Amino acid sequence: MPFVNIKVTREGAAPGRSSVAPEEKAALIKGVSELLLHVLDKPLDSTFVVIDEVEMENWGWGGLPAAEFRRQRAAGKS
């Protein structure tokens, strides 16, 4: 019984959005479940998918808060 945990930051893909849209979450759940079905022959009804949205200030990357890492990367310092 597969358990998949997807963690994403709480930033919208489109201007003005602050979270992943319900239809995007549904697409992730469907896609991951179907991938496990096709690759590992795991039945859809035995696969659990959890999507956690994490606030940006709770996400670190490269030893820095994610926002600072992205600023440095954009400036070519990383």
N, CA, C and O atoms as a GROMACS GRO file, in nm:
protein
  312
    1MET      N    1   0.084  -0.117   0.000
    1MET     CA    2   0.000   0.000   0.000
    1MET      C    3   0.090   0.124   0.000
    1MET      O    4   0.143   0.161   0.104
    2PRO      N    5   0.106   0.188  -0.115
    2PRO     CA    6   0.192   0.307  -0.125
    2PRO      C    7   0.132   0.428  -0.053
    2PRO      O    8   0.011   0.450  -0.053
    3PHE      N    9   0.220   0.505   0.008
    3PHE     CA   10   0.185   0.632   0.069
    3PHE      C   11   0.279   0.736   0.010
    3PHE      O   12   0.401   0.725   0.024
    4VAL      N   13   0.223   0.837  -0.054
    4VAL     CA   14   0.303   0.942  -0.118
    4VAL      C   15   0.272   1.074  -0.048
    4VAL      O   16   0.155   1.110  -0.034
    5ASN      N   17   0.376   1.145  -0.005
    5ASN     CA   18   0.359   1.274   0.059
    5ASN      C   19   0.425   1.380  -0.029
    5ASN      O   20   0.547   1.378  -0.049
    6ILE      N   21   0.345   1.472  -0.080
    6ILE     CA   22   0.394   1.580  -0.165
    6ILE      C   23   0.394   1.708  -0.081
    6ILE      O   24   0.291   1.745  -0.025
    7LYS      N   25   0.508   1.774  -0.074
    7LYS     CA   26   0.518   1.900   0.000
    7LYS      C   27   0.550   2.012  -0.098
    7LYS      O   28   0.644   2.003  -0.176
    8VAL      N   29   0.470   2.117  -0.092
    8VAL     CA   30   0.491   2.233  -0.178
    8VAL      C   31   0.480   2.359  -0.093
    8VAL      O   32   0.413   2.360   0.010
    9THR      N   33   0.546   2.465  -0.138
    9THR     CA   34   0.531   2.592  -0.068
    9THR      C   35   0.396   2.652  -0.103
    9THR      O   36   0.339   2.625  -0.208
   10ARG      N   37   0.346   2.734  -0.012
   10ARG     CA   38   0.215   2.796  -0.032
   10ARG      C   39   0.228   2.923  -0.112
   10ARG      O   40   0.204   3.033  -0.061
   11GLU      N   41   0.265   2.910  -0.235
   11GLU     CA   42   0.270   3.026  -0.323
   11GLU      C   43   0.196   2.989  -0.450
   11GLU      O   44   0.210   2.878  -0.501
   12GLY      N   45   0.119   3.080  -0.498
   12GLY     CA   46   0.037   3.050  -0.614
   12GLY      C   47   0.115   3.047  -0.743
   12GLY      O   48   0.215   3.117  -0.759
   13ALA      N   49   0.069   2.965  -0.834
   13ALA     CA   50   0.130   2.958  -0.966
   13ALA      C   51   0.087   3.077  -1.052
   13ALA      O   52   0.157   3.115  -1.145
   14ALA      N   53  -0.026   3.133  -1.019
   14ALA     CA   54  -0.078   3.248  -1.094
   14ALA      C   55  -0.076   3.370  -1.002
   14ALA      O   56  -0.087   3.357  -0.881
   15PRO      N   57  -0.064   3.489  -1.060
   15PRO     CA   58  -0.063   3.611  -0.978
   15PRO      C   59  -0.185   3.619  -0.887
   15PRO      O   60  -0.298   3.594  -0.930
   16GLY      N   61  -0.161   3.655  -0.762
   16GLY     CA   62  -0.271   3.672  -0.668
   16GLY      C   63  -0.313   3.546  -0.595
   16GLY      O   64  -0.397   3.552  -0.505
   17ARG      N   65  -0.257   3.433  -0.631
   17ARG     CA   66  -0.295   3.308  -0.564
   17ARG      C   67  -0.200   3.280  -0.448
   17ARG      O   68  -0.081   3.311  -0.455
   18SER      N   69  -0.254   3.222  -0.342
   18SER     CA   70  -0.171   3.193  -0.226
   18SER      C   71  -0.166   3.045  -0.192
   18SER      O   72  -0.114   3.007  -0.087
   19SER      N   73  -0.219   2.961  -0.280
   19SER     CA   74  -0.215   2.817  -0.254
   19SER      C   75  -0.235   2.741  -0.385
   19SER      O   76  -0.267   2.798  -0.489
   20VAL      N   77  -0.214   2.611  -0.376
   20VAL     CA   78  -0.237   2.525  -0.492
   20VAL      C   79  -0.388   2.508  -0.508
   20VAL      O   80  -0.458   2.481  -0.410
   21ALA      N   81  -0.437   2.524  -0.629
   21ALA     CA   82  -0.580   2.515  -0.655
   21ALA      C   83  -0.630   2.371  -0.639
   21ALA      O   84  -0.554   2.277  -0.663
   22PRO      N   85  -0.755   2.354  -0.599
   22PRO     CA   86  -0.810   2.219  -0.583
   22PRO      C   87  -0.796   2.132  -0.707
   22PRO      O   88  -0.768   2.012  -0.696
   23GLU      N   89  -0.813   2.190  -0.825
   23GLU     CA   90  -0.800   2.109  -0.948
   23GLU      C   91  -0.655   2.067  -0.972
   23GLU      O   92  -0.630   1.961  -1.030
   24GLU      N   93  -0.559   2.149  -0.928
   24GLU     CA   94  -0.418   2.110  -0.938
   24GLU      C   95  -0.387   1.996  -0.842
   24GLU      O   96  -0.313   1.903  -0.876
   25LYS      N   97  -0.443   2.004  -0.721
   25LYS     CA   98  -0.425   1.895  -0.625
   25LYS      C   99  -0.485   1.766  -0.679
   25LYS      O  100  -0.424   1.659  -0.668
   26ALA      N  101  -0.603   1.775  -0.736
   26ALA     CA  102  -0.668   1.656  -0.793
   26ALA      C  103  -0.582   1.596  -0.904
   26ALA      O  104  -0.570   1.474  -0.914
   27ALA      N  105  -0.522   1.681  -0.986
   27ALA     CA  106  -0.435   1.633  -1.095
   27ALA      C  107  -0.310   1.565  -1.039
   27ALA      O  108  -0.267   1.463  -1.092
   28LEU      N  109  -0.252   1.620  -0.933
   28LEU     CA  110  -0.136   1.557  -0.869
   28LEU      C  111  -0.173   1.420  -0.813
   28LEU      O  112  -0.100   1.323  -0.834
   29ILE      N  113  -0.284   1.413  -0.742
   29ILE     CA  114  -0.328   1.286  -0.683
   29ILE      C  115  -0.352   1.182  -0.791
   29ILE      O  116  -0.308   1.068  -0.779
   30LYS      N  117  -0.422   1.220  -0.896
   30LYS     CA  118  -0.450   1.127  -1.006
   30LYS      C  119  -0.320   1.084  -1.075
   30LYS      O  120  -0.299   0.965  -1.099
   31GLY      N  121  -0.234   1.180  -1.105
   31GLY     CA  122  -0.111   1.149  -1.177
   31GLY      C  123  -0.017   1.057  -1.100
   31GLY      O  124   0.038   0.963  -1.156
   32VAL      N  125   0.001   1.086  -0.971
   32VAL     CA  126   0.089   1.003  -0.888
   32VAL      C  127   0.031   0.863  -0.873
   32VAL      O  128   0.103   0.764  -0.882
   33SER      N  129  -0.099   0.854  -0.851
   33SER     CA  130  -0.164   0.724  -0.835
   33SER      C  131  -0.153   0.641  -0.963
   33SER      O  132  -0.125   0.522  -0.957
   34GLU      N  133  -0.176   0.704  -1.077
   34GLU     CA  134  -0.166   0.633  -1.205
   34GLU      C  135  -0.022   0.592  -1.235
   34GLU      O  136   0.001   0.485  -1.292
   35LEU      N  137   0.075   0.674  -1.197
   35LEU     CA  138   0.215   0.638  -1.216
   35LEU      C  139   0.249   0.511  -1.137
   35LEU      O  140   0.315   0.421  -1.190
   36LEU      N  141   0.205   0.504  -1.012
   36LEU     CA  142   0.230   0.385  -0.932
   36LEU      C  143   0.159   0.263  -0.988
   36LEU      O  144   0.210   0.151  -0.980
   37LEU      N  145   0.041   0.283  -1.046
   37LEU     CA  146  -0.031   0.173  -1.110
   37LEU      C  147   0.048   0.120  -1.228
   37LEU      O  148   0.067  -0.001  -1.241
   38HIS      N  149   0.095   0.208  -1.314
   38HIS     CA  150   0.163   0.167  -1.437
   38HIS      C  151   0.306   0.117  -1.414
   38HIS      O  152   0.350   0.023  -1.481
   39VAL      N  153   0.377   0.177  -1.321
   39VAL     CA  154   0.517   0.139  -1.299
   39VAL      C  155   0.530   0.021  -1.203
   39VAL      O  156   0.609  -0.070  -1.227
   40LEU      N  157   0.454   0.023  -1.094
   40LEU     CA  158   0.469  -0.080  -0.991
   40LEU      C  159   0.348  -0.173  -0.979
   40LEU      O  160   0.347  -0.261  -0.893
   41ASP      N  161   0.247  -0.154  -1.065
   41ASP     CA  162   0.126  -0.236  -1.063
   41ASP      C  163   0.053  -0.226  -0.928
   41ASP      O  164  -0.004  -0.324  -0.880
   42LYS      N  165   0.054  -0.106  -0.870
   42LYS     CA  166  -0.016  -0.083  -0.743
   42LYS      C  167  -0.157  -0.036  -0.774
   42LYS      O  168  -0.174   0.065  -0.843
   43PRO      N  169  -0.259  -0.104  -0.725
   43PRO     CA  170  -0.397  -0.065  -0.753
   43PRO      C  171  -0.426   0.078  -0.705
   43PRO      O  172  -0.374   0.122  -0.603
   44LEU      N  173  -0.509   0.147  -0.780
   44LEU     CA  174  -0.544   0.285  -0.744
   44LEU      C  175  -0.604   0.292  -0.604
   44LEU      O  176  -0.575   0.385  -0.528
   45ASP      N  177  -0.686   0.194  -0.569
   45ASP     CA  178  -0.754   0.200  -0.439
   45ASP      C  179  -0.664   0.162  -0.321
   45ASP      O  180  -0.710   0.160  -0.207
   46SER      N  181  -0.537   0.133  -0.348
   46SER     CA  182  -0.446   0.104  -0.237
   46SER      C  183  -0.341   0.215  -0.220
   46SER      O  184  -0.254   0.206  -0.133
   47THR      N  185  -0.350   0.319  -0.302
   47THR     CA  186  -0.251   0.427  -0.298
   47THR      C  187  -0.308   0.548  -0.225
   47THR      O  188  -0.418   0.595  -0.254
   48PHE      N  189  -0.231   0.598  -0.129
   48PHE     CA  190  -0.269   0.716  -0.053
   48PHE      C  191  -0.176   0.831  -0.090
   48PHE      O  192  -0.054   0.813  -0.096
   49VAL      N  193  -0.233   0.948  -0.116
   49VAL     CA  194  -0.154   1.066  -0.151
   49VAL      C  195  -0.195   1.179  -0.057
   49VAL      O  196  -0.313   1.209  -0.042
   50VAL      N  197  -0.096   1.241   0.005
   50VAL     CA  198  -0.120   1.355   0.093
   50VAL      C  199  -0.041   1.473   0.038
   50VAL      O  200   0.078   1.461   0.009
   51ILE      N  201  -0.106   1.587   0.026
   51ILE     CA  202  -0.040   1.709  -0.021
   51ILE      C  203  -0.035   1.807   0.095
   51ILE      O  204  -0.138   1.848   0.148
   52ASP      N  205   0.086   1.844   0.135
   52ASP     CA  206   0.107   1.942   0.241
   52ASP      C  207   0.154   2.072   0.179
   52ASP      O  208   0.252   2.075   0.105
   53GLU      N  209   0.082   2.180   0.209
   53GLU     CA  210   0.126   2.312   0.166
   53GLU      C  211   0.199   2.378   0.283
   53GLU      O  212   0.144   2.390   0.393
   54VAL      N  213   0.320   2.421   0.259
   54VAL     CA  214   0.406   2.476   0.363
   54VAL      C  215   0.426   2.625   0.338
   54VAL      O  216   0.452   2.667   0.226
   55GLU      N  217   0.413   2.704   0.444
   55GLU     CA  218   0.438   2.848   0.432
   55GLU      C  219   0.584   2.870   0.393
   55GLU      O  220   0.672   2.796   0.438
   56MET      N  221   0.610   2.970   0.310
   56MET     CA  222   0.746   2.996   0.262
   56MET      C  223   0.846   3.015   0.376
   56MET      O  224   0.960   2.969   0.365
   57GLU      N  225   0.806   3.080   0.484
   57GLU     CA  226   0.901   3.103   0.593
   57GLU      C  227   0.937   2.975   0.668
   57GLU      O  228   1.029   2.975   0.749
   58ASN      N  229   0.866   2.866   0.641
   58ASN     CA  230   0.896   2.737   0.702
   58ASN      C  231   0.972   2.644   0.608
   58ASN      O  232   0.987   2.525   0.637
   59TRP      N  233   1.021   2.696   0.497
   59TRP     CA  234   1.089   2.615   0.396
   59TRP      C  235   1.232   2.666   0.381
   59TRP      O  236   1.253   2.785   0.360
   60GLY      N  237   1.329   2.577   0.392
   60GLY     CA  238   1.468   2.615   0.374
   60GLY      C  239   1.529   2.544   0.254
   60GLY      O  240   1.483   2.437   0.214
   61TRP      N  241   1.632   2.607   0.197
   61TRP     CA  242   1.694   2.553   0.075
   61TRP      C  243   1.838   2.602   0.072
   61TRP      O  244   1.863   2.722   0.080
   62GLY      N  245   1.930   2.513   0.060
   62GLY     CA  246   2.071   2.553   0.051
   62GLY      C  247   2.122   2.626   0.174
   62GLY      O  248   2.211   2.710   0.163
   63GLY      N  249   2.066   2.595   0.290
   63GLY     CA  250   2.109   2.660   0.414
   63GLY      C  251   2.048   2.796   0.437
   63GLY      O  252   2.088   2.868   0.529
   64LEU      N  253   1.951   2.834   0.355
   64LEU     CA  254   1.888   2.965   0.365
   64LEU      C  255   1.736   2.950   0.364
   64LEU      O  256   1.684   2.850   0.316
   65PRO      N  257   1.664   3.051   0.416
   65PRO     CA  258   1.521   3.051   0.393
   65PRO      C  259   1.496   3.053   0.241
   65PRO      O  260   1.571   3.116   0.167
   66ALA      N  261   1.392   2.986   0.197
   66ALA     CA  262   1.367   2.971   0.054
   66ALA      C  263   1.363   3.104  -0.022
   66ALA      O  264   1.416   3.114  -0.132
   67ALA      N  265   1.300   3.205   0.037
   67ALA     CA  266   1.291   3.334  -0.032
   67ALA      C  267   1.430   3.394  -0.056
   67ALA      O  268   1.457   3.447  -0.164
   68GLU      N  269   1.518   3.385   0.045
   68GLU     CA  270   1.654   3.438   0.030
   68GLU      C  271   1.734   3.357  -0.072
   68GLU      O  272   1.807   3.413  -0.152
   69PHE      N  273   1.720   3.224  -0.068
   69PHE     CA  274   1.788   3.139  -0.165
   69PHE      C  275   1.748   3.178  -0.307
   69PHE      O  276   1.833   3.189  -0.396
   70ARG      N  277   1.618   3.200  -0.328
   70ARG     CA  278   1.570   3.238  -0.461
   70ARG      C  279   1.623   3.374  -0.504
   70ARG      O  280   1.657   3.394  -0.620
   71ARG      N  281   1.629   3.469  -0.408
   71ARG     CA  282   1.683   3.601  -0.441
   71ARG      C  283   1.829   3.590  -0.485
   71ARG      O  284   1.869   3.649  -0.585
   72GLN      N  285   1.907   3.512  -0.410
   72GLN     CA  286   2.049   3.496  -0.444
   72GLN      C  287   2.065   3.423  -0.577
   72GLN      O  288   2.151   3.457  -0.658
   73ARG      N  289   1.984   3.324  -0.598
   73ARG     CA  290   1.992   3.247  -0.724
   73ARG      C  291   1.959   3.337  -0.843
   73ARG      O  292   2.025   3.332  -0.946
   74ALA      N  293   1.856   3.419  -0.827
   74ALA     CA  294   1.817   3.510  -0.935
   74ALA      C  295   1.927   3.612  -0.964
   74ALA      O  296   1.944   3.656  -1.077
   75ALA      N  297   2.003   3.647  -0.859
   75ALA     CA  298   2.112   3.743  -0.876
   75ALA      C  299   2.241   3.675  -0.921
   75ALA      O  300   2.342   3.741  -0.943
   76GLY      N  301   2.238   3.541  -0.934
   76GLY     CA  302   2.355   3.467  -0.981
   76GLY      C  303   2.458   3.439  -0.874
   76GLY      O  304   2.575   3.416  -0.907
   77LYS      N  305   2.418   3.439  -0.746
   77LYS     CA  306   2.513   3.419  -0.637
   77LYS      C  307   2.514   3.276  -0.584
   77LYS      O  308   2.597   3.243  -0.499
   78SER      N  309   2.427   3.191  -0.632
   78SER     CA  310   2.416   3.056  -0.577
   78SER      C  311   2.481   2.954  -0.667
   78SER      O  312   2.481   2.835  -0.636
   0.00000   0.00000   0.00000
